[in-house]
Amino acid sequence: MAPLIALLFGTAAARLAGHLGVEHLDAWPTSVGAGVAAMFLLTGTVHFIPSFRSWMIAMVPPRLPAPALLVTATGVLELAGAVGVLIPATATAAGICLALLLVAMFPANVHAARGNVLIRGEPATPLPRRTAEQALYIAAALVAAL
């Protein structure tokens, strides 16, 4: 839920700034890019916070090697993408790469939803909701790439 809130509030704040005169944010793609950046700064950061990191490692499907390394790598990529969508020269590539990263990470979401993975002591988000959220995040990353 926190990533969705970061995306929505980040986008809304950027649109408001655009309406108040910040020219660069007076367009939907750049405002959505700011929301995408806020979301990935949040999600990328939690990859390195021990209490969150442990359940992220548990989300990695067992058939994949080195779950801790994968969590570290995806965290770094998320943080790099968050910065990249804010820079006009790299926004297109960063948005596309973040969308592809979300697709690549989706098996972990499926594993968490179908398995007995507990996230902060609670069952993982059900797969239909998780899928819808992931589709929204992919769409937002692609809008940010415009």
N, C-alpha and C positions, 0 to 999 in steps of 0.2 A: 504494500500500500504506500509506503514512503516514497519509492521511486515514482509512482504515479502522481503523488502530491507534488514532488519536486518538479516533475515535467510540467504539470498544469500551472502551478504557481510561478515557476520560472518563465514560462511562456506569457502568462498574464502580466507579470511585472514588466517584461520586456515590451509587450504591446502598449502598456500604459506609458512607459518611458517614451516610446515612439510617438504616441499621441501628444505627449507633453513637449515634444520638440527634439528628441534624440533621433536625428535623421536616419542613422544606420539601422535603428530598430523599428522604423516606420514601414516595415514590410513583414508579412507573415513568415517567410522562410527564415529571416534572421531572428525574429522573435522566437520561433519554434527552435531554432538553433540554440538560443540562450536557455530555453527550457531543457533541451537535450543535454546541454553542457551541465546544467544544475543536476539533472538526474544522474549523469555518469560521474560527476564529481562525488556525489553521494555514494553510488554503488561501487565505484572504484576504490574509494577510501575504505569502505567497510571490509574489503578483501584483506586488509592489513590490521584490522582490529581483532584481537584474539577471540573474543566472545562470539563474533560474527564469523570469523574465518573458519572455526571448527565446524559449523553447520554448513558452510559453503563447500568445505572439503567433503563432507558427508553427502552432498548433493551430486558429486561427480559419479557417474556410472562406474561400477566396479571393473568393467571391461577396458576402461581407459587407464593408461599408466600414469604414475606420479601425480596423484590428485592435488597435493599441496603445491607442486610446481605449476600445474594448470591454473589453480586459483591465483597464484602470484602473477602469472603471465596475463591472465584475463584482467586482473586488476590494473596492471600497468597499461594494457591496451585501452581499457575504459578511461583511465585518466588522460592518456595521450589523445584519445578521440575527443574527450570533453574540451581540451584546450584547442584541438584542431578545428572543431566546428565554430569556434569563436574568431578564427583568423580567416579573413576573406580569401586569401590565396590558397588555403588548405581546406576550407569548409566542404567543398564538394567531395574531395577524396575522403575526408574524415567521416562525413555523413554516410557515404557508401560503405566504408570499412566498418563503421559501427553497426550498420544494418546487417552486414555479413557476419560480424562477431555475434550478434544476437541470434542469428540462424544457427551458427556453430555451437552456441551454448544451450540451445533449446533442449538437446537430449538430457542435460542435467536437470532442467525444469521438469521434464517428463519423469525422470527417475525419482525426483523428489516427490512429485505428486502421486505417482503410482506406488512408491515404496513406503516404508515406514520411517521416513526421514522426519525428524522433529526439528523445527526451526524455532529456536528460543523456547523449547518445551512444548510447542504447539504443532499440530499436523501441518504439513505444507499446504499451500493454496491448492484447491482442487484444479484438475487439469483444464476443464473448459474455461474457467476464469483466467488461469495462467496463460492459456493459449491466446485469449482475447487481448490480455495486457501485452503479451509479447508482440502480437500483430500491431497494436497501437504504437509500441516503442519502435518497431521497424519502420512503420509509416512515418513517424516523427523524424527518425534519423534520415530517411530519404527526403522529406520536406526540407530539412536542414541542409541537405546537399544541393538544393536548387540555387 
